Amino acid sequence: MWFSGLPLRFGVFLLGSYRSRLDIIADILRAVSQNAKKTQIMYQANLSYKILTKYLSEVSRASLIIFVEEKRCYQLTDKGQRFLETYRKYSKYNRHVEERLTLIKSQRKILEALCSSK
């Protein structure tokens, strides 16, 4: 693979924040779920052509998508659909965990301030 580790953070921005490797793959698969061509996927997933090409290669090798020659477009496989369904659940749980962590951090700051001699 041309990248490793989770999450991949090599400078792909989404409104000022990084997207993880899984976020990018999910964005690609959502675009492909509508039987999209490469340019459509690139715009919908907000990726450069170079990065998109690398990801398309990976998700194709993983059998998440297939290229249909007759239609000249990519289609989502059953495995790709399962990925998206699992990703939706993961994303929901991940948001919940992040919200809880934010709350915990704010409570910690309050406790630290209460312990302060200032």
CNS distance restraints for C-alpha pairs under 8 A (distance, minus, plus):
assign (resid   1 and name CA) (resid  58 and name CA) 7.54 0.50 0.50
assign (resid   2 and name CA) (resid  54 and name CA) 7.76 0.50 0.50
assign (resid   3 and name CA) (resid   8 and name CA) 7.44 0.50 0.50
assign (resid   4 and name CA) (resid   8 and name CA) 7.03 0.50 0.50
assign (resid   6 and name CA) (resid  20 and name CA) 7.28 0.50 0.50
assign (resid   6 and name CA) (resid  21 and name CA) 6.76 0.50 0.50
assign (resid   7 and name CA) (resid  20 and name CA) 4.70 0.50 0.50
assign (resid   7 and name CA) (resid  21 and name CA) 5.39 0.50 0.50
assign (resid   7 and name CA) (resid  22 and name CA) 7.13 0.50 0.50
assign (resid   8 and name CA) (resid  19 and name CA) 7.85 0.50 0.50
assign (resid   8 and name CA) (resid  20 and name CA) 5.26 0.50 0.50
assign (resid   8 and name CA) (resid  21 and name CA) 4.85 0.50 0.50
assign (resid   9 and name CA) (resid  18 and name CA) 6.47 0.50 0.50
assign (resid   9 and name CA) (resid  19 and name CA) 7.01 0.50 0.50
assign (resid   9 and name CA) (resid  20 and name CA) 6.15 0.50 0.50
assign (resid   9 and name CA) (resid  21 and name CA) 7.40 0.50 0.50
assign (resid  11 and name CA) (resid  18 and name CA) 6.73 0.50 0.50
assign (resid  12 and name CA) (resid  18 and name CA) 5.78 0.50 0.50
assign (resid  12 and name CA) (resid  19 and name CA) 6.23 0.50 0.50
assign (resid  12 and name CA) (resid  47 and name CA) 7.80 0.50 0.50
assign (resid  13 and name CA) (resid  17 and name CA) 5.34 0.50 0.50
assign (resid  13 and name CA) (resid  18 and name CA) 4.85 0.50 0.50
assign (resid  13 and name CA) (resid  19 and name CA) 6.38 0.50 0.50
assign (resid  14 and name CA) (resid  18 and name CA) 6.07 0.50 0.50
assign (resid  14 and name CA) (resid  19 and name CA) 6.47 0.50 0.50
assign (resid  19 and name CA) (resid  23 and name CA) 5.70 0.50 0.50
assign (resid  19 and name CA) (resid  24 and name CA) 6.42 0.50 0.50
assign (resid  20 and name CA) (resid  24 and name CA) 6.37 0.50 0.50
assign (resid  21 and name CA) (resid  25 and name CA) 6.24 0.50 0.50
assign (resid  22 and name CA) (resid  26 and name CA) 6.05 0.50 0.50
assign (resid  22 and name CA) (resid  87 and name CA) 7.97 0.50 0.50
assign (resid  23 and name CA) (resid  27 and name CA) 6.19 0.50 0.50
assign (resid  24 and name CA) (resid  28 and name CA) 6.25 0.50 0.50
assign (resid  24 and name CA) (resid  45 and name CA) 7.02 0.50 0.50
assign (resid  25 and name CA) (resid  29 and name CA) 6.16 0.50 0.50
assign (resid  25 and name CA) (resid  55 and name CA) 7.22 0.50 0.50
assign (resid  25 and name CA) (resid  59 and name CA) 7.54 0.50 0.50
assign (resid  26 and name CA) (resid  30 and name CA) 6.04 0.50 0.50
assign (resid  26 and name CA) (resid  83 and name CA) 7.88 0.50 0.50
assign (resid  26 and name CA) (resid  84 and name CA) 6.28 0.50 0.50
assign (resid  26 and name CA) (resid  87 and name CA) 7.14 0.50 0.50
assign (resid  27 and name CA) (resid  31 and name CA) 6.38 0.50 0.50
assign (resid  27 and name CA) (resid  44 and name CA) 7.46 0.50 0.50
assign (resid  27 and name CA) (resid  45 and name CA) 5.10 0.50 0.50
assign (resid  28 and name CA) (resid  32 and name CA) 6.18 0.50 0.50
assign (resid  28 and name CA) (resid  41 and name CA) 6.16 0.50 0.50
assign (resid  28 and name CA) (resid  42 and name CA) 7.93 0.50 0.50
assign (resid  28 and name CA) (resid  44 and name CA) 7.62 0.50 0.50
assign (resid  28 and name CA) (resid  45 and name CA) 5.50 0.50 0.50
assign (resid  29 and name CA) (resid  33 and name CA) 5.96 0.50 0.50
assign (resid  29 and name CA) (resid  64 and name CA) 7.84 0.50 0.50
assign (resid  29 and name CA) (resid  65 and name CA) 7.63 0.50 0.50
assign (resid  29 and name CA) (resid  76 and name CA) 6.79 0.50 0.50
assign (resid  29 and name CA) (resid  80 and name CA) 6.90 0.50 0.50
assign (resid  29 and name CA) (resid  84 and name CA) 7.18 0.50 0.50
assign (resid  30 and name CA) (resid  34 and name CA) 7.38 0.50 0.50
assign (resid  30 and name CA) (resid  84 and name CA) 7.56 0.50 0.50
assign (resid  31 and name CA) (resid  35 and name CA) 7.49 0.50 0.50
assign (resid  31 and name CA) (resid  36 and name CA) 6.36 0.50 0.50
assign (resid  31 and name CA) (resid  40 and name CA) 7.47 0.50 0.50
assign (resid  31 and name CA) (resid  41 and name CA) 5.42 0.50 0.50
assign (resid  31 and name CA) (resid  44 and name CA) 6.13 0.50 0.50
assign (resid  31 and name CA) (resid  45 and name CA) 6.95 0.50 0.50
assign (resid  32 and name CA) (resid  36 and name CA) 5.03 0.50 0.50
assign (resid  32 and name CA) (resid  37 and name CA) 7.87 0.50 0.50
assign (resid  32 and name CA) (resid  41 and name CA) 6.66 0.50 0.50
assign (resid  32 and name CA) (resid  65 and name CA) 7.60 0.50 0.50
assign (resid  32 and name CA) (resid  74 and name CA) 5.90 0.50 0.50
assign (resid  32 and name CA) (resid  75 and name CA) 5.57 0.50 0.50
assign (resid  32 and name CA) (resid  76 and name CA) 5.85 0.50 0.50
assign (resid  33 and name CA) (resid  75 and name CA) 6.23 0.50 0.50
assign (resid  33 and name CA) (resid  76 and name CA) 5.28 0.50 0.50
assign (resid  34 and name CA) (resid  75 and name CA) 7.42 0.50 0.50
assign (resid  35 and name CA) (resid  73 and name CA) 6.01 0.50 0.50
assign (resid  35 and name CA) (resid  74 and name CA) 5.49 0.50 0.50
assign (resid  35 and name CA) (resid  75 and name CA) 4.91 0.50 0.50
assign (resid  35 and name CA) (resid  76 and name CA) 7.37 0.50 0.50
assign (resid  36 and name CA) (resid  40 and name CA) 5.84 0.50 0.50
assign (resid  36 and name CA) (resid  41 and name CA) 6.13 0.50 0.50
assign (resid  36 and name CA) (resid  73 and name CA) 5.37 0.50 0.50
assign (resid  36 and name CA) (resid  74 and name CA) 5.55 0.50 0.50
assign (resid  36 and name CA) (resid  75 and name CA) 7.12 0.50 0.50
assign (resid  37 and name CA) (resid  41 and name CA) 6.28 0.50 0.50
assign (resid  37 and name CA) (resid  72 and name CA) 6.89 0.50 0.50
assign (resid  37 and name CA) (resid  73 and name CA) 4.53 0.50 0.50
assign (resid  37 and name CA) (resid  74 and name CA) 6.09 0.50 0.50
assign (resid  38 and name CA) (resid  42 and name CA) 6.10 0.50 0.50
assign (resid  38 and name CA) (resid  73 and name CA) 7.27 0.50 0.50
assign (resid  38 and name CA) (resid  74 and name CA) 7.67 0.50 0.50
assign (resid  39 and name CA) (resid  43 and name CA) 6.34 0.50 0.50
assign (resid  40 and name CA) (resid  44 and name CA) 6.04 0.50 0.50
assign (resid  41 and name CA) (resid  45 and name CA) 5.77 0.50 0.50
assign (resid  42 and name CA) (resid  46 and name CA) 5.78 0.50 0.50
assign (resid  42 and name CA) (resid  47 and name CA) 5.22 0.50 0.50
assign (resid  42 and name CA) (resid  48 and name CA) 6.60 0.50 0.50
assign (resid  42 and name CA) (resid  49 and name CA) 6.52 0.50 0.50
assign (resid  42 and name CA) (resid  52 and name CA) 6.26 0.50 0.50
assign (resid  43 and name CA) (resid  47 and name CA) 6.62 0.50 0.50
assign (resid  47 and name CA) (resid  51 and name CA) 6.29 0.50 0.50
assign (resid  47 and name CA) (resid  52 and name CA) 5.82 0.50 0.50
assign (resid  48 and name CA) (resid  52 and name CA) 6.01 0.50 0.50
assign (resid  49 and name CA) (resid  53 and name CA) 6.06 0.50 0.50
assign (resid  50 and name CA) (resid  54 and name CA) 6.58 0.50 0.50
assign (resid  51 and name CA) (resid  55 and name CA) 6.31 0.50 0.50
assign (resid  52 and name CA) (resid  56 and name CA) 5.94 0.50 0.50
assign (resid  53 and name CA) (resid  57 and name CA) 6.20 0.50 0.50
assign (resid  54 and name CA) (resid  58 and name CA) 6.44 0.50 0.50
assign (resid  55 and name CA) (resid  59 and name CA) 6.15 0.50 0.50
assign (resid  56 and name CA) (resid  60 and name CA) 5.89 0.50 0.50
assign (resid  57 and name CA) (resid  61 and name CA) 6.17 0.50 0.50
assign (resid  58 and name CA) (resid  62 and name CA) 6.22 0.50 0.50
assign (resid  59 and name CA) (resid  63 and name CA) 6.24 0.50 0.50
assign (resid  59 and name CA) (resid  64 and name CA) 5.32 0.50 0.50
assign (resid  59 and name CA) (resid  65 and name CA) 6.26 0.50 0.50
assign (resid  60 and name CA) (resid  64 and name CA) 5.88 0.50 0.50
assign (resid  60 and name CA) (resid  65 and name CA) 5.23 0.50 0.50
assign (resid  60 and name CA) (resid  66 and name CA) 6.10 0.50 0.50
assign (resid  63 and name CA) (resid  77 and name CA) 6.98 0.50 0.50
assign (resid  63 and name CA) (resid  79 and name CA) 6.84 0.50 0.50
assign (resid  63 and name CA) (resid  80 and name CA) 7.26 0.50 0.50
assign (resid  64 and name CA) (resid  76 and name CA) 6.26 0.50 0.50
assign (resid  64 and name CA) (resid  77 and name CA) 5.46 0.50 0.50
assign (resid  64 and name CA) (resid  78 and name CA) 7.47 0.50 0.50
assign (resid  64 and name CA) (resid  79 and name CA) 5.39 0.50 0.50
assign (resid  64 and name CA) (resid  80 and name CA) 3.94 0.50 0.50
assign (resid  64 and name CA) (resid  81 and name CA) 7.67 0.50 0.50
assign (resid  64 and name CA) (resid  83 and name CA) 7.73 0.50 0.50
assign (resid  65 and name CA) (resid  74 and name CA) 6.49 0.50 0.50
assign (resid  65 and name CA) (resid  75 and name CA) 5.51 0.50 0.50
assign (resid  65 and name CA) (resid  76 and name CA) 4.53 0.50 0.50
assign (resid  65 and name CA) (resid  77 and name CA) 5.20 0.50 0.50
assign (resid  65 and name CA) (resid  80 and name CA) 6.20 0.50 0.50
assign (resid  66 and name CA) (resid  74 and name CA) 5.56 0.50 0.50
assign (resid  66 and name CA) (resid  75 and name CA) 5.39 0.50 0.50
assign (resid  66 and name CA) (resid  76 and name CA) 6.54 0.50 0.50
assign (resid  66 and name CA) (resid  77 and name CA) 6.75 0.50 0.50
assign (resid  67 and name CA) (resid  72 and name CA) 7.03 0.50 0.50
assign (resid  67 and name CA) (resid  73 and name CA) 5.76 0.50 0.50
assign (resid  67 and name CA) (resid  74 and name CA) 4.38 0.50 0.50
assign (resid  67 and name CA) (resid  75 and name CA) 6.30 0.50 0.50
assign (resid  68 and name CA) (resid  72 and name CA) 5.64 0.50 0.50
assign (resid  68 and name CA) (resid  73 and name CA) 5.57 0.50 0.50
assign (resid  68 and name CA) (resid  74 and name CA) 5.99 0.50 0.50
assign (resid  68 and name CA) (resid  75 and name CA) 7.00 0.50 0.50
assign (resid  69 and name CA) (resid  73 and name CA) 7.02 0.50 0.50
assign (resid  76 and name CA) (resid  80 and name CA) 5.52 0.50 0.50
assign (resid  76 and name CA) (resid  81 and name CA) 6.52 0.50 0.50
assign (resid  77 and name CA) (resid  81 and name CA) 6.24 0.50 0.50
assign (resid  78 and name CA) (resid  82 and name CA) 6.24 0.50 0.50
assign (resid  79 and name CA) (resid  83 and name CA) 6.23 0.50 0.50
assign (resid  80 and name CA) (resid  84 and name CA) 6.36 0.50 0.50
assign (resid  81 and name CA) (resid  85 and name CA) 6.28 0.50 0.50
assign (resid  82 and name CA) (resid  86 and name CA) 6.09 0.50 0.50
assign (resid  83 and name CA) (resid  87 and name CA) 5.89 0.50 0.50
assign (resid  84 and name CA) (resid  88 and name CA) 6.13 0.50 0.50
assign (resid  85 and name CA) (resid  89 and name CA) 6.69 0.50 0.50
assign (resid  86 and name CA) (resid  90 and name CA) 6.17 0.50 0.50
assign (resid  87 and name CA) (resid  91 and name CA) 5.84 0.50 0.50
assign (resid  88 and name CA) (resid  92 and name CA) 6.20 0.50 0.50
assign (resid  89 and name CA) (resid  93 and name CA) 6.27 0.50 0.50
assign (resid  90 and name CA) (resid  94 and name CA) 5.87 0.50 0.50
assign (resid  91 and name CA) (resid  95 and name CA) 6.10 0.50 0.50
assign (resid  92 and name CA) (resid  96 and name CA) 6.43 0.50 0.50
assign (resid  93 and name CA) (resid  97 and name CA) 6.23 0.50 0.50
assign (resid  94 and name CA) (resid  98 and name CA) 6.15 0.50 0.50
assign (resid  95 and name CA) (resid  99 and name CA) 6.16 0.50 0.50
assign (resid  96 and name CA) (resid 100 and name CA) 6.27 0.50 0.50
assign (resid  97 and name CA) (resid 101 and name CA) 6.13 0.50 0.50
assign (resid  98 and name CA) (resid 102 and name CA) 6.18 0.50 0.50
assign (resid  99 and name CA) (resid 103 and name CA) 6.35 0.50 0.50
assign (resid 100 and name CA) (resid 104 and name CA) 6.14 0.50 0.50
assign (resid 101 and name CA) (resid 105 and name CA) 6.07 0.50 0.50
assign (resid 102 and name CA) (resid 106 and name CA) 6.23 0.50 0.50
assign (resid 103 and name CA) (resid 107 and name CA) 6.21 0.50 0.50
assign (resid 104 and name CA) (resid 108 and name CA) 6.14 0.50 0.50
assign (resid 105 and name CA) (resid 109 and name CA) 6.28 0.50 0.50
assign (resid 106 and name CA) (resid 110 and name CA) 6.39 0.50 0.50
assign (resid 107 and name CA) (resid 111 and name CA) 6.26 0.50 0.50
assign (resid 108 and name CA) (resid 112 and name CA) 6.06 0.50 0.50
assign (resid 109 and name CA) (resid 113 and name CA) 6.05 0.50 0.50
assign (resid 110 and name CA) (resid 114 and name CA) 6.18 0.50 0.50
assign (resid 111 and name CA) (resid 115 and name CA) 6.30 0.50 0.50
assign (resid 112 and name CA) (resid 116 and name CA) 6.24 0.50 0.50
